[in-house]
Amino acid sequence: MPAPSDRPILAFFDVDNTLMQGTSLFQLGREAWAKKVIGFREIALFAWHQRRFIKVGENDDHLKSAREKALGLAGGHTQEEIRGLAESIWEHRIKPRLFPETVGLTQEHLAKGHEVWLVSATPSEIGDVIARHLGLTGALGTRAVAVDGVYTGELIGQVLHNEHKAEAVRELAAGSGADLADSWAYSDSRNDIPLLELVGHPVVVNPDAGLAHHARVHGWPVLTMSPVGIREAQRRVRREARAVRKGVRSAKKHS
């Protein structure tokens, strides 16, 4: 276990409706349709999921169906193809839909020396592209099985959703020696309550009704997409980061 002063401080950001508007998976589907990787029926289902997601947020049935469509998209295609699709959506499908406010907070954490990780049920290929272009530490996402460079349509482990997302974060923190009590997490969805409860600094962004209620009950900060809200969130990162570092120095002094 690293000494307190050497432990990384982590910040985790959900992707869909937290870092960007709508679902990144849908944007991958649009690109696959434009390049004739999938047909009209498949893109129509992707479009339905996108409209429902923006209107009512996540739910388990929606996520299960959406991830099944993602596996159907990848199955039988090469890793090179899917990674190429993920890269090709960055400039014209992902980047214009990013929320500047939450992107700015990722950069605020980086400036404080924190590791910044995307953590999402979206396929890991998409998360990897976004993290790389934004200069973030990395991404945790749903991963698919590939044999000889071709996707089989099966998952490695579980869809990174709900408690499975929280478990992936626990494993990452344990492997790096980070203390989750010193870490941050940002999300819009009630399905990420297990993740938000793991960290010492949960922040609710664009919350659905379930998460908004939970945040009120537990006194969690809610980020509003306004200049005042963003400035307050930035001040909170700086203030709480100083408190974390002060605690680390105190622990080191008394060890």
C-alpha positions in Angstrom: 0.0 0.0 0.0 1.5 3.4 -1.0 2.2 5.9 1.8 -0.5 8.5 2.3 1.5 11.2 0.5 2.0 8.9 -2.5 -1.6 7.8 -3.0 -3.3 9.0 -6.1 -6.5 11.1 -5.8 -9.2 10.0 -8.3 -12.1 11.7 -10.0 -14.6 9.6 -11.9 -17.0 11.0 -14.5 -20.0 9.2 -16.1 -20.3 9.9 -19.8 -23.9 9.8 -21.1 -25.8 12.9 -20.0 -23.0 13.9 -17.6 -20.0 14.6 -19.9 -22.1 14.8 -23.1 -25.7 15.2 -24.1 -27.4 11.9 -25.0 -25.8 8.5 -25.5 -22.4 7.9 -27.0 -23.6 4.5 -28.0 -26.2 6.0 -30.3 -23.6 8.1 -32.0 -21.6 5.0 -32.7 -24.7 3.4 -34.1 -25.3 6.5 -36.4 -21.8 6.2 -37.7 -22.1 2.5 -38.3 -25.3 3.1 -40.3 -23.8 5.9 -42.3 -20.9 3.6 -43.2 -23.4 0.8 -43.9 -22.1 -1.5 -41.1 -25.7 -1.8 -39.9 -29.1 -1.3 -41.5 -32.2 1.0 -41.1 -33.9 -1.2 -38.6 -30.9 -1.2 -36.2 -30.4 2.6 -36.5 -34.2 3.1 -35.9 -33.9 1.2 -32.6 -30.8 3.3 -31.7 -32.8 6.4 -32.4 -35.7 5.3 -30.1 -33.2 4.6 -27.3 -31.7 8.0 -27.7 -35.0 9.9 -27.6 -36.1 7.9 -24.5 -32.8 8.4 -22.8 -32.9 12.2 -23.2 -36.6 12.4 -22.1 -36.7 10.0 -19.1 -33.1 9.0 -18.3 -31.7 5.5 -17.7 -33.6 2.5 -16.5 -32.6 -1.2 -16.3 -34.8 -2.4 -19.2 -33.5 0.4 -21.5 -29.9 -0.3 -20.6 -30.2 -4.0 -21.2 -31.8 -3.5 -24.6 -29.3 -0.8 -25.6 -26.3 -2.9 -24.6 -27.7 -5.9 -26.5 -27.9 -3.7 -29.6 -24.3 -2.7 -29.0 -23.2 -6.3 -28.9 -25.2 -7.0 -32.0 -23.3 -4.2 -33.7 -19.9 -5.5 -32.7 -20.4 -9.2 -33.2 -18.7 -10.5 -36.3 -16.7 -7.3 -36.9 -13.0 -6.8 -36.2 -11.6 -4.8 -33.4 -9.9 -2.6 -36.0 -13.3 -1.8 -37.6 -15.0 -0.9 -34.3 -12.1 1.1 -33.0 -12.0 3.0 -36.3 -15.8 3.7 -35.9 -15.3 5.0 -32.4 -12.4 7.2 -33.5 -14.4 8.6 -36.5 -17.3 9.8 -34.3 -15.1 12.0 -32.1 -14.9 15.2 -34.2 -18.4 15.4 -35.6 -20.6 13.4 -33.2 -19.1 13.4 -29.8 -17.1 16.7 -29.5 -20.1 19.0 -30.4 -22.2 17.3 -27.8 -19.8 17.6 -24.9 -20.9 19.8 -22.0 -18.1 22.5 -21.7 -19.0 22.8 -18.0 -18.2 19.2 -17.0 -15.3 19.0 -19.4 -13.9 22.0 -17.6 -14.2 20.2 -14.3 -12.2 17.2 -15.7 -9.4 19.8 -16.5 -9.8 21.3 -13.0 -9.1 17.9 -11.4 -6.1 17.3 -13.7 -4.7 20.7 -12.8 -4.9 19.6 -9.2 -2.8 16.5 -10.0 -5.8 14.1 -9.8 -6.3 11.1 -12.0 -9.4 11.5 -14.0 -11.3 8.4 -15.2 -14.3 8.0 -17.4 -16.5 5.2 -16.1 -19.5 4.2 -18.2 -21.6 1.4 -19.4 -20.8 2.5 -23.0 -18.4 0.3 -24.9 -14.8 0.8 -23.7 -13.7 1.7 -27.3 -15.8 4.9 -27.1 -14.6 5.8 -23.6 -10.9 5.3 -24.6 -11.3 7.7 -27.6 -13.0 10.4 -25.4 -10.4 10.1 -22.6 -7.5 10.3 -25.0 -8.8 13.4 -26.8 -9.5 15.2 -23.5 -6.1 14.2 -22.1 -7.7 12.2 -19.2 -6.1 9.4 -17.3 -8.2 6.6 -18.8 -11.6 5.0 -19.2 -13.5 2.1 -17.7 -16.2 0.7 -20.0 -18.1 -2.4 -21.0 -15.8 -4.8 -22.8 -16.5 -7.4 -25.4 -14.8 -10.7 -26.2 -12.7 -10.9 -29.3 -11.2 -14.0 -30.8 -8.3 -13.5 -33.3 -9.3 -9.8 -33.5 -13.0 -10.4 -34.2 -15.7 -9.7 -31.7 -17.9 -12.6 -30.8 -20.9 -10.7 -29.4 -20.2 -11.8 -25.9 -19.1 -9.7 -22.9 -16.0 -9.8 -20.7 -17.6 -9.7 -17.3 -20.8 -7.6 -16.9 -22.2 -4.4 -18.5 -20.5 -1.6 -16.5 -23.8 -0.4 -14.9 -25.1 0.1 -11.4 -23.2 -2.0 -8.8 -20.9 -3.4 -11.6 -19.7 0.1 -12.2 -19.0 0.6 -8.5 -17.1 -2.7 -8.3 -14.9 -1.7 -11.3 -14.1 1.5 -9.4 -13.3 -0.4 -6.2 -10.9 -2.6 -8.1 -9.2 0.3 -9.8 -8.8 2.2 -6.5 -7.5 -0.9 -4.7 -5.0 -1.6 -7.5 -3.6 2.0 -7.4 -3.7 2.3 -3.6 -6.1 5.3 -3.7 -8.4 6.0 -0.9 -12.0 6.4 -2.2 -12.8 8.7 0.7 -10.5 11.2 -0.9 -12.0 10.7 -4.4 -14.8 12.3 -6.5 -17.5 11.0 -8.7 -19.9 12.8 -11.1 -23.1 11.4 -12.5 -26.6 12.2 -13.7 -28.3 8.8 -13.0 -29.9 7.1 -10.0 -28.3 3.9 -11.3 -24.9 5.4 -10.3 -25.9 5.8 -6.6 -23.7 2.8 -5.7 -20.7 4.6 -7.3 -21.5 8.0 -5.8 -21.8 6.4 -2.3 -18.3 4.9 -2.6 -16.5 8.3 -2.8 -16.0 11.0 -0.3 -17.0 13.7 -2.8 -20.1 12.8 -4.8 -21.4 15.4 -7.2 -24.8 15.1 -9.0 -25.0 16.5 -12.6 -28.2 17.0 -14.6 -29.9 14.5 -12.2 -32.9 12.3 -13.1 -35.7 12.4 -10.6 -34.5 9.5 -8.6 -31.0 10.9 -8.1 -32.3 14.4 -7.5 -34.4 13.0 -4.6 -31.5 11.0 -3.2 -29.2 14.0 -3.4 -31.6 16.2 -1.5 -32.0 13.5 1.2 -28.2 13.0 1.6 -27.1 16.6 1.1 -25.1 15.9 -2.0 -24.1 18.9 -4.1 -26.0 19.3 -7.4 -24.2 20.9 -10.3 -26.3 23.3 -12.3 -25.2 24.1 -15.9 -24.8 27.9 -15.3 -21.8 30.2 -14.8 -22.6 30.5 -11.1 -23.0 26.7 -10.7 -19.7 26.0 -12.5 -17.8 28.5 -10.5 -19.1 27.0 -7.3 -18.2 23.5 -8.5 -14.6 24.7 -9.4 -14.2 26.3 -6.0 -15.5 23.1 -4.4 -12.8 21.0 -6.2 -10.1 23.5 -5.1 -11.3 23.7 -1.5 -11.8 20.0 -1.0 -8.6 19.1 -2.8 -6.8 21.4 -0.3 -8.5 19.6 2.6 -7.5 16.2 1.2 -3.9 17.2 0.9 -3.9 18.7 4.4 -5.2 15.5 5.7 -2.5 13.5 3.9 0.2 15.8 5.3 -1.2 15.4 8.8 -1.4 11.6 8.5 2.2 11.5 7.2 3.4 13.7 10.1 1.8 11.4 12.7 2.8 8.1 11.1 
